[in-house]
Amino acid sequence: MKAPDRYSLTFLPEVRADVAWMIIEARDSEYLSECIVRIDGALRTAPLTVGEGRESDVDRCLFEGPLTVFYEVDRDAAAVVVTAVFRVR
């Protein structure tokens, strides 16, 4: 089965709020914003080839700068859901 060219990307509401606060409170907010843009692009175009698989191929983890992103991929629906974002200090 051929992978889709683009995936829809959804951040769980609480994750979106966490990311917003990370950016607002950060001294390096511009850098964090750039990391989120790179994460967005990677997860929309190649979620199964970026990051690392976890318990299964659909549960994955991506590292970008100081951020660690956990996400799930639904190939059939061409969808990605970000389930958690953490900042490593």
C-alpha positions in Angstrom: 0.0 0.0 0.0 1.4 3.4 -1.0 1.7 6.0 1.7 -0.4 9.1 1.2 1.4 12.3 -0.1 -0.1 14.4 2.8 -1.5 13.6 6.2 -4.0 15.6 8.2 -2.4 16.7 11.4 -4.3 17.2 14.7 -2.9 18.2 18.1 -5.1 17.1 21.0 -6.6 20.2 22.6 -4.6 19.9 25.8 -1.4 19.3 23.8 -2.1 22.4 21.7 -2.5 24.4 25.0 0.7 23.0 26.4 2.6 23.9 23.3 1.2 27.5 23.4 2.3 27.9 27.0 5.8 26.5 26.2 6.2 29.1 23.5 4.8 32.0 25.6 7.0 31.2 28.6 10.2 30.4 26.8 13.2 32.7 26.5 13.8 31.2 23.1 10.2 31.4 21.9 11.2 32.1 18.3 13.4 28.9 18.2 10.6 26.8 19.7 8.2 28.2 17.1 10.6 27.2 14.3 10.8 23.7 15.8 7.0 23.4 15.8 6.9 24.5 12.1 9.5 21.8 11.3 7.5 19.2 13.2 4.3 20.2 11.4 5.9 19.8 8.0 7.5 16.4 8.9 4.3 15.0 10.3 2.2 16.2 7.4 4.5 14.6 4.8 6.4 11.7 6.2 5.2 10.7 9.7 6.2 7.1 9.3 9.8 7.8 8.2 10.6 10.6 10.8 11.0 9.8 14.4 11.1 6.4 16.0 8.5 3.7 16.4 7.4 2.8 19.9 5.1 0.0 20.9 4.0 -0.3 17.3 4.6 1.3 13.9 1.7 3.7 14.5 2.8 4.9 17.9 5.8 7.1 17.3 8.1 9.6 18.8 9.9 12.5 17.1 12.7 14.7 18.5 13.1 18.2 17.2 15.4 20.6 19.1 14.4 20.6 22.7 11.0 19.1 21.9 9.9 15.5 22.1 6.6 14.7 20.3 4.5 11.6 20.7 2.1 10.9 17.9 -0.1 8.2 16.4 -0.5 7.5 12.6 -3.6 6.2 10.9 -2.4 5.2 7.4 -5.9 4.4 6.2 -7.3 7.8 7.1 -4.0 9.6 6.2 -4.1 11.2 9.6 -1.7 12.0 12.4 -2.7 12.9 16.0 -0.1 14.5 18.3 -0.8 13.0 21.8 2.0 14.8 23.8 4.8 17.3 23.5 7.5 17.7 26.1 10.4 20.1 26.4 13.7 18.7 27.4 15.8 21.2 29.3 
